Amino acid sequence: MRKFIAACLCLLTLGACSDTAPKDTFTIVAGSENRDLEPIVQEFCAAQKRECAVTYLGSLDIGLSLSDAEQKYDAVWPAASIWINIFDQDRKVRHLASIAQNPVVLGVREPLARELGWVGRDVSMADIVNAIRDGKLGYVMTSATQSNSGASAYLAMLSAAVTHGDTIRRQDLDDPATTETVRTLLKGIQRSAGSSGWLADLYVASAQRGAGYDGMWNYEVTIRDANNQLRDKGEDLLYAIYPREGVAVADSPLGFVDRTGQSDTEDFFLKLQSHLTSADIQKRIADTGRRLPFGSASNATPQAEPEWNFNPEKLISTIRMPEPDVIRQALDLYQSALRRPSVTAMCLDYSGSMSGEGVQQLREAMTFLLTPEQTKRQLVQWSPQDRIVIIPFDSRPREEFQSTGVEEEQEAMLSAVKNLSAAGGTNLYACATLALKYIDDINSNEEYLPAVVIMSDGKSGGHVDEFLRAWEDSTKPPVFGITFADADERQLDALAEATGGRVFDGRRDLIDAFRSMRGYN
């Protein structure tokens, strides 16, 4: 399995990060959605005098880890069971139990929700479709193929669009009426992301800057946390919309990974799981704003907050999840045909310091990114409607390459990129400024989700102020940085912060950095 499975955000209590935990350490791979429950786990581990380590990965990565022949984890704890159901082909996961429940809902700025007439009444997915068609509503949402909250919102859209009243079936994905309804819903996406928490932070920061979005699909508890911040900052709250047709619920399942010869480890897992589902701990989990699984040992419920339509004692309609193979096909359809198309301008550093290993690794990353057979396995493939611009640069931009996401065009672009060699100095700002021009020319009618991507291995010359002035006069696409070798993170961090982008660490695995970036565009 690629190095990204080993890449981890280590627990604060465990100190520095390492690719492998000590043999006697109990290891869990978890979704970031469960991060704020980690102290409960650590308290139990400390009481049992057992060291525990949690690696946080995205939903797709957790699923992919289950197909790794050299499984590294003792337990999995994703946001939802669907990622286990899709990827656990060998049925390695046992003793699966839900720890908490978290519906994925649409939060709409309260003044806009009131203007739309949605406050105090049931809202259907058809109402949301009409608001998008009328140009009255846009929202931010994570990628359906990279993040569980995005997948949940997307499956709820699909479920609402089918007309037979049953769960989504394979033939529904070929129904033009169904797919056109979902395509319209996805046109409402103003920004995408690979992380639910990062998306919420973006929403709050944008609201504070006065350049906010209309709404956000996210976990109910994440909407609650965002509203706490928005309230403190004097900004409009998000009003929770639970579409009448039903929402998808993340069930936060904790399961044991059977790796044979682990009787002591399995016993410890069962004790941990029993602790997390006990009445006292379930009450603590309810205090975080999560709903509890049906039949929970505790009868505790989160406190209602009527000002944003949160009432955990009120029953909500939930969708019936389709079969795993149908979900996988639906995710492929999202990525290749239904999502809003993207325009991505990539500035690739071909300065002299990239000679040798640097250029080789960059070629390998581009081979992944422009080879459909590889990107499809990771659910980050380009659609034929996408636009790709690659601008090699050193001390100045070189000749650019442009293509759509059509497979033959990707092949031709890859062939051209592989012939490039490294020479000269480094000026990423000149390249980024030119990237703005290409994006504005292509995206003049704002049909695409835009992004500038800068991959650089060294400190740049040039002037950031010139780029930022050009950015202010442009359509303002986010800038994503990918670090490599001894890249000056401060430069890329400053660009990402100023434009609402993010920086990915390519020093450990350049291919994974580009793959992660695709989840944000």
N, C-alpha and C positions, 0 to 999 in steps of 0.2 A: 504494500500500500504506500501511497506517496507520503512524503515527509509531513504533509499538512495534518495527517492524523495524529502525529506525535507532537505537533505544535500546540502549546497549551498556555492558558492563563492560570498561573499557579495560585493556590490559596494563599491569602495573606499570612495565615497561620503557619504555612509550611516554608515560607521564605522563597529563595530563588528558584527559578523554573529549571526543570531538567526534562529530557526526552523520555527517560525511563524512571519509574519510581522504584524504591527498594523492594525486594521480593516480598517482604512481610507487610507491605502497605496495601490496604484495600483501595482499589481504584474504581472511580466512577466517571463515565463520560456523560455529560449533562448538557441540556440546552440552557442558554443564557437566561431563559425565562425563569429558571429555578434558582438563579444565583442568590436571591435574597432569602432563600430557605437554607442556604449552606450553613449558617451558624447553628441551626438546629442539628444538622448532621454532625458538625464538628463537636458539639457538646456531647452527643452520644458517643462518638469515637473516643473522646478524651475520658469519659466515664468508663468505657470498656478497655482503656489503655491500649487502644489500637490506632495506628496511624492511618489516616484516610487522605486520599488525594483526589481532587475533582479536576477533570479537563473539560473546558467549555468549548463546544463546537456547535456549528449550525445544524439545523434539522437534517439536511441532506448529508452532511459529513457524518453525523451519527449513524444514519442508515448505511452509508458506504462502509463505515467501520465494521459493520456486522458481516460484510463479505470478505473481510481481511483474513487470510489464512492464518496469520500470526496475530490473533486477537489479543489486544493489550489490556482490556478492561474486565473487571469483575462484575460490573453492573452498568446498565444503561438507564438513563433518566431523561428522555427527550420531552418535548412539549406535548406530543401527542402520539398515540399508538400507531397512526397510519405509517410512520416512517419505519417502525419495526415490521409492520405487516407487509410493506412493500419489499423491504430489503433482507429480512431474516429468512432467506430461502432454506437454510439448513436447520431452522428451528433451534437455534442456540439459546434463545432467551426463554427462561422459565420463571415461574412465580410472579408473573406480571400483575401489578396492582396499581390502581389509580390513587395518587396521593392528594390531588386537588383538582378542581374543575375551573376552567377559565374560558368563558365564551369570547369569541372574536366579534366585535361590534363596530359599527360606524359611528364615530364621534363627529358631530357637525357644530361649528361655532354657534353658540346659542342664539345670537341675534339673527343669523342666517336661517337656523332651524325655525325660529319664530316667523320670519318672513315667508318661509316656504309653507307655513301652516302645519308643521310637523310636531310642534310642542303639544303634549297632552293627548296625542292620538296615535293609533297604530299606523305605521308607515310600511308600504309594500316595496318590493324591489322595483316594481313598475314605476312607483313615485320617484325613486332614485334615478331610473333610466330617463324619465321625462325631465328631471332637473338638469341632468347632464346634457341632454339634447338641446335644452333651452339655454345652455351656457350659464346656468345659475349655480352649478356645483362642480367643484374639482376636489381632489383629495390626495393624500399621500398614502402609500401602501407598500409593504415589503414584497419582494419577488416571490411569486407563488412556487417557484422551483427551488428556492434557496432558503426560505424562511417559513415556519409553520403558520404564522399569523396571515401571511399572504396566501398560502395554500388554503387556509380555512376560509378566508374571504372569497377566494375564487371558487371553491367548491360550493359555497352557499349561493353564489351567483348562478352557477351551473344548475344547482338543484332548483332554484326558483324559476329558471328559464324553461325547464322541461314541463310538458303539459299533461303527462299521464299520471301525476300524483304519486309516483313511486320513486325509489332511489335512482340515481343516474345510472344509465345502462350504456353499454358500448355503442349502440346505434345512435344514442342521443348526441354523441360527439360528431356524428356525420349529418346531423339535422341542421340545415341552413338557418331556420328560424331561431333555434337554440343558440347556435354559435354567433349569430348576428346580435342577439340581445346581450350576450356576454361581452362581445367585442365593444359594444357601445358603453357598457359599464366600465370596461377597462380603459376606454378613452378618457375617463375622468381622472386618471392618475396623473398628477402633476410632478411627483418625484417618487422614485423607487429606491429600495434599499435592501440589503441583505440581513439586516438586524432590526428586530422590533424595538429594542431599547434605543439604538442609535436613531431610529426614525422618530421616536417620541422626543428625544433631545433636539433633533432638528426642528420639529414642529414648534416646540416651546421657544427655542432661540429665534426662529423666524418671526413668531408672534411678537416677541420683545423688540425686534428690529423694525416692526411695522410693515414687514413684507410677508405676512402670514398666509397660510393656506386655509381653504374652506373647511377641511375636515381631515380625518385620519381613520383608516381601518386598523384596529389594533386590539390587543387583549383588553378585556373589561378592566382588569386591575392596572394595566398600563395607562389606560385612559384616566383612571382614578389618580394615579401618581402624577400624570401630566397636569390634571386639573388642580392638584394641590400646588404645583409650581405656578401655574397660570394665575391662580387666586392670589398667591403671595406677591406676584408681579403686577397685579391689577389688570390682567388681560381677560378677554372673554373666555368662559369655560367651554368645553366641548359637551354638547348635549348628546346623550347616548341614544342611538337608533338601533332597535332590534327588529330587523325586517320581519314582516308578518309570516313570510314563507318559512322562516327558520334560520338559525345561525349554527355554525360549527363550534364545537366545544373542545378545547384542548384538555386532555384528561391527565396530563402529567404522570405517565406510568413509570414505575420503577420496577426493573426486572433484573434477574440474575443471569449472567452469561455463563453457560455451562462449558467449561474448558477441560473437563475430566480431572479426576484426582483432586478435587477441591472441597472435600467434605467440611473441613474447618471453615473455609471461606464461605461456603454456602450457609452454614449455621450462623455465621456472623451476619450475612446478608439478611437472613430471615428475622434475626433479632432487630436489625436496623429498620427493616420494613414494618415490623410489628410496632416499633417505637413511633415511627412516623404516622401510623394509622391509629394510634391510641387516642383516647378522648382528649387528654390534656394537650397533646401536640396538635391535634386537629383544630382545637380552639385557637391555638397560636397561629395556625395557618389561616384560619378564618379572619383573624385580626389583620392579616396583610391585605384583605380585600378579596381573597379568592373564595369561591364557593366550594363546598365540600362534596365529595362523591356520595351518590345515593347509598344509604345504609351506613354512613360514617358512624364511628363510635361516638362522636360528639354531635350534639344538636345545636351547636353554636352557628351563628350566621354573621357575615360582615354587617356593619351598620349601614342602614339605608342613607342615601344622600339625594333627596328628591330634587335638589336644584339642578342636577344634571341627569335625572331620570334613572338613577341607580337604586334598585330595590331587590336585593338578593332573595327575598321571600316570595317575590312574584314569579310565577312560572313563565318560562320563555319557551318558544317553539325551537326545536333543534332539528337539524337535518339528519337523515339517515345516511351514514357513510356508504359509498359504493364499495365494490370488491377491490382488493389491492391492484389487480391488473388494470381495472378501469381507471383508478386514480392515477396510476403511472401513465396511461395513455392520455388522460386529461392534462397532466403536467407537460407532457411532450407537446400537446396541442397548444397549450398556453404559450410555451416558449417559441414555437415555430410558426404560429399563425395568429393567435388571438390577442396577445399583449400589444400595447402601444409600441410602434416601432421606435428604434433609437438611431441617433446619429452620434457616432463616437469618433473624435479626432485624437489620435495617439501620437504624442511626441516621443520618439525613441532616441535615446542618447547613443550616438556613434562617434563620440569624441575619442581621441587617441588612447585614453586610459581604459577604454573598453576592449582594446585589442586582446586577442587570444581567448581566454576563458569567458570573459564578459560577452563578447560577440557570440560565442558558441551557446551560452545560456540564453541569450536573447533570441537566437534562432530557434532554440528548443521551445521557448515560450510562445513564439509566433507560430511555430508548427502546431502546437496545441490549439492556439486560439483560432487558427485558420484551417483546421482539419475537422470537418463535420463529424467524422466517425468518433473523434476524441471528445469534442465538446458535447455531443449528444449523450455520451455516457455520464457526463457531469451536469446535464440539463442546463447548459449555458450556450447552446447553439444559437447562431444568428438566424434570423428569419429573412426571407427574400426581400422584405420591405425595409430592412435595416440598411443604413449607410455607414460605411467605414472609410475613414481617412487616416493614412499613416504618413507622418512627416518625420523622416530621419533628420537629426540635427547634430551639429558640432558647435563651432562658434557662430554658425548661422544656420537657418533652415535649408535643407537640401530639397530636391524635387520630390513632390508628394505623390502618393499612390492612392487612388480612390476605387471603391467597389461597392456593390450591394452585398447582401448576404447570400446571394445565389452561389451555389457550391463551386461552379466553374470559375466564377470571378474571384472567389477566395483562393482557389488554387493558383491562379495567375498572380495574384498579389503576393502570395507566399513565395512563389518562385522569384519574384523581383526582390523581395526583402532578403532572401537568402544570399543574394549576390552582393549585398552591401558590405563595405569594409569600414574599419574605424580609422579616424584621423582628425587632427585639429583640436581646438579648445572646446569649451562648453558654454552655451548661452541658451538656457531653457526658456527664458522670458521671450526672446524673439520668436521661438517656435510656438510658444503658447499664444502669443498675440496673433500669429498667422492662423493658428487653429481656430481662434474666435471668428476670423473672417470666413473660413470655410463653413463653419457651423451656421453662421448667420445667413450665408448664401443659400445653403441647403434647407435651412429651417425657417425661412422667412414667414411661412404661414403657421409656424409652431405645431406642425404635425407630429414632430418627433420628440422623444425625450433626449435631450442633449447632454454630452459630457466631454470634457477635455481630460485626457489622461497623459500624465508626464512621468516617464521612466528615466531616471538619471542616476549616475554613479558618482557624481562629484559636485563640488561647489560651483555654482554658476556665476559667470559674469553677467553683464547687462543690468537693467534697472527694473525693479519690481514696480515702481510707481508708474512707469510707462504702460506696463501690462494692466495694472489696476484701472488706469484711466480708460484704456481701451475696453476693459471688461464692463465698466459702468456704462459705456456707450453701446454695448452689445446686448444680446438677448440674455445675458448673464447666466451662462451654463456653469454648473459646478465643476470644480477642478479636483481631480483625484490624482494623488501622487503615489508612485511605486518606488520605494527606495531600493538601492542596489549598492553593494560594496560599501564605500565610505561616503555615501550620499549625505549631504547636509540636510538633516531632517528639518531644521528650523525653516529653511526656505520653502520646502514642500508643505510643512505644517501651516505656515503663514498663508500660503495660497489657498489651502483647503479651508482654513478657518474663515478667510475673507469671502469665499465663494460658496460656502455650504457643502464642501466636498469632504473627502476623507483620505488619509494616507495609509497605504498597505505596505507591510514589510516584505520586500522581495529578497532580502538577504538570506533567509532560510530556504525559501523555495519560490523562485521567480514565476514558475508556472502557476502555482497556487495563488500568488498575489494577483495575477491577471484573471484567474478564475473567480476569485472573490470580488474583484472589481466589477465583473460582469453582472453580479447580483444587484448592483447599484445603478444599472443602466439597462 
